[in-house]
C-alpha cells in the first residue's frame, strides 16, 4: 500500500446501508399505512445510525391496485424500488427477486401484510450494528393462541425438517430477518433457483441471534 501524502485527509467510512425487501400480493389497502410506518423508522435510523435505506417492493402478480399504489408512494426519507413480476410466482420467488435488486449491502426481509411490525426493524438493526450479528432472525414468542392442530402441525414440520440434519433450522423462525452485507452476499451466491429462505439463511452460518416477537 502507498503511504498517504502529508496533510492528506483520510476518506470517511461510507455510511452503512440497508435494503428492506417486501413481497406484496394484493396488499393495496394496507400498503400506504405500512409504507408510512416504515418511513418513520427510516427517519429514526438515519439520525441514530446514519443509515442509508431503501425499500424494495416486489409485486408478486397482484390482481388489485398494489402495483399502482406502490409506484405512487413518496420516496422520502428512503428510496423506493418497485419490482413487478409477470404473474404470481409465490413468496420464495418474490424474496429472491427482491434480493437480486437490493443495492445497499445489508438486507432485511419482511412481509407486506402487517404481521411483521416495522417498529421491530430498529431492534434488528441494533443487533447488527451495535452487537455485531450477521443474521438476526425473528421467531414467534408463543403459539398459545393458535389451534392445537396447527401447533402439532408446526412441531411435526420442524421435526421432519430437522430429522438427521447436520444443521438444524430454528423452530418457529420466520422470514422476518436481517442479513449483514457479507451474509447477504453469501446468500446471493447460493446456486438454487427454487429457494427455501429460512433454511438457506440459517445454513450460511455467521453469527446469528434470535429475536422473539408477537405477530400482529
N, C-alpha and C positions, 0 to 999 in steps of 0.2 A: 504494500500500500504506500502511496506517496504521502510524505508529511504535509500537513496543511501549511499554507503560507502564513507568515506572521501577520497578525491582525485580521486574518480571515474568519468570518463568522461561521460557526457550525450550523448546518441546516437543522431547523427544529424538527423533531419527530412528527410524522404525519398523524393527524387525529385518527383514532380508531373508527371503523365504520361497521354498520350493521344493516343487513338486508332482512326485512320481515316478509316472509313468503306466506301468502294466504290463499288457499284454493277456495273457489266460490262455485256453488251450484244453486241457482235460484235463490239468491240472497238479496234481492233488490230492496225489500222492505227494511231490512236491518243494516244494510251496508253503510248508509250515511252516518248513522249513530255510531257504528263500530269505528269508522274512519275518524270521526271527531274525537273519540276516546284515545285512539292510537296517536293522533296529533298532539293531544295534551301530554301524553307520556313522552313523545319525541321532544317537545319543548323542554321538559324537565331534564331529560337525559343530555340534551345539548348543553344545558347550563351546568349540570353536575359533573359530567364526564367529558365534555367536549366531543360528544359522539355524533358522527355524521350518520344519517338514517335515510333509508328508502323503504318503500313498501311495494312488493311485487304481488299484485292481484292476478290470479290465474282463473279466468272464467272457463270452467270445465263444461262447456256446451250448455249453458243455461238457456231456458226457454222463456224467461221473463225479461225484465229490463236491467238485469245485473250488469251487462256489458256497457250499456249506455250510461248508467249511473256511475260505474267505476271510472269511465273516461271523463266524467264531468266533475270529479272530486277535486278540491283545491290541493295543489301541490306545495303547500306550506303547512308546517315547517319542515316537511320531509318530501323527498322526491317520490314520484309515483311511476310505476310501470304497470301496464295492463297487458297481460298475455292472453290471447283468445284462442282456445282450442277449437278445432273444426267440428267436434262432437263431444259427447260425454265419454271420456276415457277412464274415469274413476280417479279416486283421490291420490293413489300412489303415483299415477302418471302426471297428475297436476302438480304434485310436490316436486317431481323430477323436472318438469318444465320450469317451475319457479327457481329451482336450484341452478339450472342452466343459465337463467337470466340474471341471477343475483350478482351485483357488481362491487359490493363494499367489503368483502372479506368475511366477517362473521355472518352467520345465517341463523335466523330464528323462524321456526315453523309454528303456525297456529291455525286453528280452524276459523272459518268465517261465519259460523252460526251463533256466536256469542257464548259458547260454553267455556272458551278459554278467555279469561279476563285480561284485558290489556293492563290492568293495574299490577299484574304479576310480572310483566316484562322487566320492570326495574329490578326486581329480585333476581331474575335470571341473569341480567346484565351485571349486577353486582357480584354474583358468584363467579362470573367470568373475569371481569376486570379487576376486582378487588381481591378475590380469593384464588385466582389462577386456574380455575377449572376449564377444561376444553369442551366438555359435553355436560350441559346442565339440563336434565330431563325432569319432567313432571310426572306425578302419579297420583291417582285418586287417593285421598286420605282415608276414605271409608266407602264401603258399598252397602252399608246397613239399610239404606233407603231403597235398595233395588230388590226386585222379587228374588225369592230363594232359588228358583230355577235358573235365573240369569247368573247369580253368583256361583252356582255349581258349574254352569257352563264355562264361565271365565276360568275357574280353578282347573277344570278339565283341559281347557285350551292350553293354558300355560304348562300344565303337567305334561301334555303330549309334546308341546313345542320344545320343552327343555329336556325331555327324556333322552338320556345318554348323550346329551350335547356337551361338548367341551366348554363352550362359553354360554352361560345362561342369560336369557333375556329377562330383565327385571319384571316381576309381576306387576300388572296394573300400569306399566309405563305407557304414556301416551305420545302422540305426535307433537305435542306442545313442548318444544325443546330448543335449546340454543347450542350451536356449534361454533367454536372459535375458528379463526381463519384457517389454521392448519388442520383442524378436524373436518371442516367443510371441504377443504382441498382433497383430503383423503377420501371422503365420501364421493366426490366427483370422479375419482379415479377407479371406483368400482365398476367392473365391466357389465354388470347385469342391466338389462333394459326393463325387465319386469321386477320391480324392487319392493322389498318389504322394509320400509324405512326404519321401523322400530328395531328390527333385527340388525340391519347394517349399521345404524348409528351406535348401537351397543357393541358390535363386533369390532369396529375400527380401533377400539382401545382408547388411549389417552386418559387423563384424569377426569373421572366422571362423578357427578353428585346428583342425588335425588332431591326434589323439592315437592312436598305434598301440597295438594290443593283440593278445593271443593269446586267441581264444575258448576257453572250457572245453569 
